[in-house]
Amino acid sequence: MSGEDFTRVPPQDLDAEQAVLGAMLLSKDAILEAIEIVTSADFYRPAHATVFDTVCSMAVRGEPCDPITVGGQLDQDGNLARVGGASYLHDLVQAVPTAANAEYYAERVRDLALLRGVIEAGTRAVASGFAADGDPQEIAERAVADMQAARDRGLADRDAPPVDLVDFLAQADDEPDWVIPGVLARWDRLMVTAGEGGGKSLMLRQILMRAAAGLHPFKRARIRPVKVLLVDVENSADQARPWLRRMAAAAAEEGAPIPAGRVTVEIPDRGLDLTNPADRSWLARRVERVKPDLIAIGPLYKLALGNPNEEETARGLMSALEMLRTVSGGAALLIEAHSPHAAPGVKRRDLRPIGSSLWLRWPEFGFGLSPANGMGAEELRLMDWLPWRGSRSVRDWPAQFYEGATWPWTPVEQAGTAPIPAGTLTEEQAVAAGLIPAQSEQPEFWDDRQIG
């Protein structure tokens, strides 16, 4: 090994260290995230370790942590000048693009600290080997122990004990933290696809607006109203406003008017590229301010300027969307995406989202709207609600939707049970065609019960 190997600068990222501390000085949530990931020993710069310890100590005592209060504590401890003075604390705040990314910055600091630990352990092992100081077996065992210590960094004592299957199965299942009872829980991701003009935008807006009004999206039932955010990067304000106005009026007709402060609409004039740090930070600030329970955003292909088929673009966009869930405190996410054109000779188009195959595994739920077959289906604009990925949890989804009158879409509990609008088929014709069952067999889907 050359002398150069011992004089290289160890792996470190002072920008990431500053970002961690800056986020902690901006957000209580960032403090909680950081202390779960890093310790003061993980910081390469000693001054940063001192600031980290001070913030953690103040947070444990329940004291506010900002550049003024932390600066006062550092001054009291005689460490303010040592860390760069009060101005440096303000520099830390300016160095962080958004406090929402504190977890990412902390993981970066932790990973580089691990690499430094590995280098230190390896250096000691090399030195011991050359010195032949002691029994070779003991030297090898010390080297292994040093490497394990570098890997664990004292975290092994904080690990939860292994759980036996018997104990695991004896634990009660937690009730989901519902945003929409039986449909979407906090942190859930639902991606909806369809072709151009397939109605997916209206579907997401309908779910959003009914949830804000305290109405179940698929049943005539009341739920707890939630705060929602619509981020529409495809339609102009003039295009979106009439539909939202109609939906607000429809909610009011059902006795559930939507009050001010319940729905926030963001329609960026210049588009949105969530792989761009400036756009990502802008949207993070909006979400942090609104704190919605439910977010609808899309379409997917207009959220990034890169090639949607490339994994690098997809991973950057996924990271940005995950950030939205984090800064909102776990909002359920509705994502609109386009599906490919139907192949020649194929009647039903592929409903999977256009872009990298990573999207097929990412959401908890993936459904597509596809025109149904059968007599009268076209007149009804009857659409099948088809999964293009296996759901990770059992939820109460309709089987079909048809074009509604008051709301854009009316759900159908079982395939082939749609009511027939006036001016299309008679009920006898619809029964004969197998589009709906006989009256005595029709299921009761709409109801007036309270949910949640």
C-alpha positions in Angstrom: 0.0 0.0 0.0 1.4 3.4 -1.0 1.8 6.4 1.3 -0.9 8.1 -0.8 -3.5 5.7 0.5 -2.9 7.1 4.0 -3.0 10.8 3.0 -6.2 10.8 1.0 -9.1 12.9 2.4 -11.6 10.5 4.1 -15.1 10.4 2.5 -17.1 13.3 3.7 -19.8 15.8 2.5 -19.8 19.1 4.4 -22.7 20.3 2.3 -24.9 17.4 3.5 -23.8 18.0 7.1 -24.8 21.6 6.8 -28.1 20.6 5.3 -28.9 18.2 8.2 -28.2 20.9 10.8 -30.0 23.6 8.8 -33.1 21.4 8.5 -33.0 20.7 12.3 -32.9 24.5 12.9 -36.0 24.9 10.7 -38.2 21.9 11.7 -39.0 19.8 14.7 -39.8 16.9 12.4 -36.4 17.2 10.9 -34.8 16.9 14.4 -36.8 13.7 15.1 -35.8 12.2 11.7 -32.1 13.1 12.1 -31.6 11.7 15.6 -33.0 8.4 14.4 -30.3 8.2 11.7 -27.1 9.9 12.8 -25.1 10.6 16.0 -22.7 13.4 16.6 -19.8 11.0 15.9 -21.0 10.7 12.3 -20.1 14.4 11.5 -16.7 14.9 9.9 -16.4 18.5 11.0 -16.2 18.8 14.9 -18.1 22.1 14.9 -21.0 20.3 13.2 -21.0 17.6 15.9 -21.1 20.3 18.5 -24.1 22.0 16.9 -25.9 18.6 16.5 -25.4 17.7 20.2 -26.6 21.2 21.3 -29.8 21.0 19.2 -30.5 17.4 20.4 -30.0 18.4 24.1 -32.4 21.4 23.7 -35.0 19.3 21.9 -35.0 16.7 24.6 -35.7 19.5 27.1 -38.6 20.7 25.0 -36.9 24.0 24.1 -37.3 25.7 20.7 -34.4 25.2 18.3 -33.6 28.0 15.9 -30.5 30.0 15.1 -31.2 32.5 17.9 -32.0 30.0 20.7 -29.3 27.5 19.7 -26.8 30.4 19.3 -27.6 31.5 22.8 -27.1 28.0 24.2 -23.8 27.6 22.4 -22.7 31.0 23.7 -23.6 29.9 27.2 -21.6 26.7 26.9 -18.6 28.6 25.5 -18.9 27.0 22.1 -20.3 29.7 19.9 -17.0 31.0 18.6 -15.8 27.5 18.2 -18.5 26.6 15.7 -18.1 29.7 13.6 -20.3 32.3 15.5 -23.9 33.2 15.3 -23.7 34.1 11.6 -22.7 30.5 10.8 -25.9 29.2 12.3 -27.9 31.4 9.9 -25.6 30.1 7.1 -26.7 26.6 8.0 -30.4 27.5 7.6 -29.6 29.1 4.2 -27.7 26.0 3.1 -30.7 23.7 3.2 -33.1 23.7 0.1 -36.0 22.3 2.1 -36.3 20.7 5.6 -38.4 18.0 4.0 -35.2 16.3 2.8 -33.6 16.0 6.2 -33.8 12.2 6.1 -31.9 12.0 2.8 -29.2 14.4 4.1 -28.9 12.5 7.3 -28.5 9.2 5.5 -25.8 10.7 3.4 -23.9 11.8 6.5 -24.3 8.4 8.1 -23.2 6.4 5.0 -20.0 8.5 4.7 -19.3 8.0 8.4 -19.6 4.3 7.9 -17.1 4.4 5.1 -14.7 6.4 7.3 -15.1 3.7 10.0 -14.3 1.0 7.5 -11.2 2.8 6.4 -10.0 3.3 10.0 -10.7 -0.3 10.8 -8.9 -1.5 7.7 -5.9 0.8 8.4 -5.5 -0.6 11.9 -5.7 -4.2 10.5 -3.1 -3.4 7.9 -0.8 -1.8 10.5 -1.2 -4.8 12.8 -0.5 -7.2 10.0 2.7 -5.5 9.0 3.8 -5.2 12.6 3.0 -8.9 13.3 2.2 -7.8 16.9 0.8 -10.9 18.6 -0.7 -14.2 17.5 -1.9 -14.1 13.9 -5.3 -15.6 14.8 -5.8 -12.8 17.4 -4.8 -10.2 14.9 -7.4 -11.5 12.5 -10.1 -11.7 15.2 -9.3 -8.1 16.2 -9.6 -7.0 12.6 -13.0 -8.7 12.3 -14.2 -7.1 15.5 -13.1 -3.7 14.4 -14.9 -4.0 11.1 -18.1 -5.2 12.9 -17.8 -2.2 15.3 -17.5 0.1 12.3 -20.6 -1.5 10.7 -22.7 -1.2 13.9 -21.4 2.1 15.1 -22.9 1.4 18.5 -26.4 1.0 17.0 -26.8 -2.7 17.8 -27.9 -1.9 21.3 -30.8 0.1 19.9 -32.0 -2.7 17.6 -35.3 -4.3 18.6 -35.0 -7.9 19.5 -35.9 -10.5 16.9 -39.6 -11.5 16.8 -40.7 -15.1 16.8 -43.5 -16.2 14.5 -45.7 -17.2 17.4 -45.4 -13.8 19.0 -45.8 -12.1 15.6 -49.1 -13.8 14.9 -50.4 -13.2 18.4 -50.2 -9.4 17.8 -53.4 -7.7 16.8 -53.6 -6.1 13.4 -53.5 -2.3 13.5 -56.5 -0.5 12.0 -55.4 1.6 9.1 -55.2 5.3 9.7 -58.0 6.0 7.1 -58.2 9.1 4.9 -61.2 7.5 3.1 -62.5 4.6 5.1 -62.1 1.3 3.3 -60.5 2.9 0.4 -57.3 4.9 1.2 -55.2 5.1 4.3 -52.5 7.5 5.1 -49.3 7.0 3.1 -51.2 5.0 0.4 -50.4 5.6 -3.3 -53.1 5.1 -5.9 -52.1 5.5 -9.6 -55.0 5.7 -12.1 -54.4 5.3 -15.8 -56.5 5.6 -19.0 -56.1 6.8 -22.5 -56.4 10.3 -23.7 -59.8 11.6 -22.7 -60.5 8.5 -20.7 -61.8 10.4 -17.7 -58.9 9.8 -15.2 -58.5 13.5 -14.4 -62.2 13.8 -13.5 -62.0 10.6 -11.5 -59.2 11.9 -9.3 -60.9 15.3 -8.9 -64.2 13.6 -8.0 -62.4 11.5 -5.3 -60.7 14.6 -4.0 -63.7 16.8 -3.9 -66.0 14.3 -2.4 -63.5 13.5 0.3 -63.1 17.2 1.1 -66.9 17.5 1.4 -67.1 14.6 3.8 -68.7 12.3 1.2 -67.5 8.8 0.4 -66.1 8.8 -3.2 -68.0 5.6 -4.2 -71.1 5.5 -1.9 -73.8 7.9 -0.8 -72.3 7.9 2.7 -70.8 10.5 5.0 -67.1 10.3 6.1 -64.9 12.6 8.1 -64.0 15.5 5.8 -60.3 15.9 5.0 -58.0 18.6 3.6 -57.0 18.0 0.0 -54.5 19.5 -2.5 -54.9 19.3 -6.3 -51.7 19.8 -8.4 -52.8 19.9 -12.0 -49.9 20.3 -14.6 -52.0 19.5 -17.7 -55.0 21.8 -17.6 -55.2 25.5 -17.4 -57.1 27.3 -14.6 -59.9 28.1 -17.1 -60.2 24.4 -18.0 -60.2 23.1 -14.4 -62.4 25.7 -12.8 -65.8 24.8 -14.5 -65.5 21.1 -13.4 -64.4 22.0 -9.9 -67.3 24.5 -9.7 -69.8 21.8 -10.8 -68.4 19.3 -8.2 -68.6 21.9 -5.4 -72.2 22.6 -6.4 -72.9 18.8 -6.5 -71.5 18.4 -3.0 -73.6 21.3 -1.8 -76.7 19.6 -3.3 -76.0 16.6 -1.2 -76.0 18.7 1.9 -72.2 18.8 2.2 -70.9 22.2 1.0 -67.1 22.5 1.0 -65.9 25.3 3.3 -63.0 27.6 2.7 -59.6 26.1 3.5 -60.6 22.5 2.7 -59.4 22.4 -0.9 -56.2 24.0 -2.3 -55.6 24.1 -6.1 -52.1 24.5 -7.6 -51.9 24.9 -11.4 -48.3 26.0 -12.2 -48.3 28.4 -15.2 -44.9 27.3 -16.5 -45.3 23.6 -15.8 -43.5 21.5 -13.2 -40.3 19.5 -13.3 -40.0 17.6 -10.0 -36.5 16.4 -10.9 -35.5 20.1 -10.8 -34.4 21.1 -7.2 -36.1 24.6 -7.5 -39.5 23.1 -8.6 -39.2 20.4 -6.0 -38.5 22.9 -3.3 -41.4 25.1 -4.4 -43.9 22.3 -4.2 -42.5 21.1 -0.9 -43.1 24.5 0.5 -46.7 24.5 -0.7 -47.4 21.1 0.8 -45.7 22.1 4.1 -48.0 25.1 4.2 -51.2 23.3 3.3 -50.6 20.0 5.2 -53.2 18.0 3.2 -54.5 14.6 4.0 -55.0 13.7 0.3 -53.0 14.9 -2.7 -53.9 14.4 -6.4 -51.2 15.2 -8.9 -50.5 14.6 -12.5 -50.3 13.5 -15.2 -47.1 11.6 -14.5 -45.4 12.3 -17.8 -45.6 16.1 -17.3 -44.0 16.0 -13.8 -40.4 15.6 -15.2 -38.7 16.8 -18.4 -36.4 13.7 -18.7 -37.1 10.6 -20.7 -40.0 8.8 -18.9 -38.7 5.5 -20.0 -35.3 6.0 -18.3 -34.9 4.6 -14.7 -32.9 7.7 -13.7 -35.8 10.0 -14.5 -38.3 7.7 -12.8 -36.2 7.4 -9.7 -35.9 11.1 -9.4 -39.6 11.6 -9.8 -40.4 8.9 -7.3 -38.1 10.5 -4.8 -39.9 13.8 -5.3 -43.3 12.2 -4.8 -42.2 10.4 -1.7 -41.0 13.8 -0.4 -44.5 15.1 -0.8 -45.9 12.4 1.4 -43.2 13.1 4.0 -43.6 16.8 4.2 -47.4 16.4 4.4 -47.1 14.0 7.3 -48.3 11.0 5.4 -51.0 12.2 2.9 -52.5 9.6 0.6 -51.4 10.2 -2.9 -53.5 10.0 -6.1 -51.4 10.0 -9.3 -52.7 10.4 -12.8 -50.8 8.6 -15.6 -51.4 7.9 -19.3 -51.5 4.3 -20.7 -50.0 3.3 -24.1 -52.0 3.3 -27.3 -53.6 0.0 -28.2 -51.5 -2.3 -30.3 -52.8 -3.0 -33.8 -55.5 -5.6 -33.8 -55.9 -5.4 -30.0 -59.3 -4.3 -28.7 -58.3 -3.4 -25.1 -55.3 -1.2 -24.6 -52.5 -1.9 -22.1 -53.5 -0.1 -18.9 -50.0 0.0 -17.3 -48.5 3.5 -17.1 -46.3 4.9 -19.8 -42.7 5.1 -18.7 -40.1 3.0 -16.7 -41.2 -0.4 -15.4 -40.4 0.9 -11.9 -43.9 2.4 -11.8 -45.4 -1.0 -12.0 -44.0 -1.8 -8.5 -44.2 1.6 -6.8 -47.8 2.3 -5.9 -49.9 0.3 -3.4 -52.8 0.4 -5.9 -52.8 0.7 -9.7 -56.1 0.8 -11.7 -57.1 1.7 -15.2 -60.3 3.0 -16.7 -61.1 1.0 -19.8 -64.2 1.0 -22.0 -66.5 -1.9 -21.2 -67.9 -4.3 -23.8 -71.5 -5.3 -24.2 -74.8 -3.9 -25.5 -75.4 -0.4 -24.4 -71.9 0.1 -22.9 -71.0 2.8 -25.3 -74.2 4.8 -24.7 -73.6 4.6 -21.0 -69.9 5.3 -21.4 -69.5 2.3 -19.1 -65.9 1.9 -18.0 -64.3 -1.1 -16.3 -62.1 -0.4 -13.3 -59.3 -2.8 -13.9 -56.2 -3.4 -11.7 -52.9 -3.4 -13.6 -51.0 -4.5 -10.5 -51.8 -6.6 -7.5 -53.1 -4.5 -4.6 -51.1 -4.8 -1.4 -54.1 -4.6 0.9 -57.8 -5.5 0.5 -59.9 -2.4 -0.2 -63.5 -1.6 -1.3 -63.2 -0.7 -5.0 -66.1 -0.6 -7.4 -66.0 -2.8 -10.5 -67.2 -0.3 -13.1 -68.2 3.3 -13.5 -70.6 5.0 -15.9 -70.9 8.6 -16.9 -72.9 10.4 -14.3 -75.2 13.4 -14.3 -74.4 15.3 -11.0 -70.9 13.9 -10.7 -68.7 12.9 -13.6 -68.6 9.2 -12.7 -71.2 6.9 -11.0 -69.7 3.8 -9.5 -71.1 0.3 -10.0 -70.4 -2.3 -7.3 -70.5 -5.4 -9.6 -69.7 -5.6 -13.3 -72.8 -5.4 -15.4 -75.1 -3.7 -12.9 -75.2 -0.1 -14.2 -78.5 1.7 -14.3 -79.6 2.7 -17.8 -80.0 6.5 -18.4 -83.1 7.7 -20.1 -83.0 7.8 -23.9 -80.7 4.8 -24.3 -81.9 1.2 -23.7 -85.0 0.0 -22.0 -84.5 -2.0 -18.8 -85.8 -5.1 -20.6 -83.3 -4.7 -23.4 -80.5 -4.2 -20.9 -81.5 -7.3 -18.9 -81.7 -9.3 -22.1 -78.2 -8.1 -23.1 -76.8 -9.1 -19.8 -75.7 -5.5 -19.0 -77.8 -5.4 -15.8 -79.5 -8.2 -13.8 -83.2 -8.4 -13.3 -84.7 -6.0 -10.8 -85.0 -8.6 -8.1 -81.3 -9.4 -8.4 -79.9 -5.9 -8.5 -77.5 -5.2 -5.6 -77.9 -2.3 -3.2 -74.8 -0.2 -3.7 -75.6 3.3 -2.8 -76.6 3.9 0.8 -77.0 6.7 3.3 -74.9 5.4 6.2 -72.2 7.2 8.1 -68.7 5.8 7.6 -65.7 6.6 9.8 
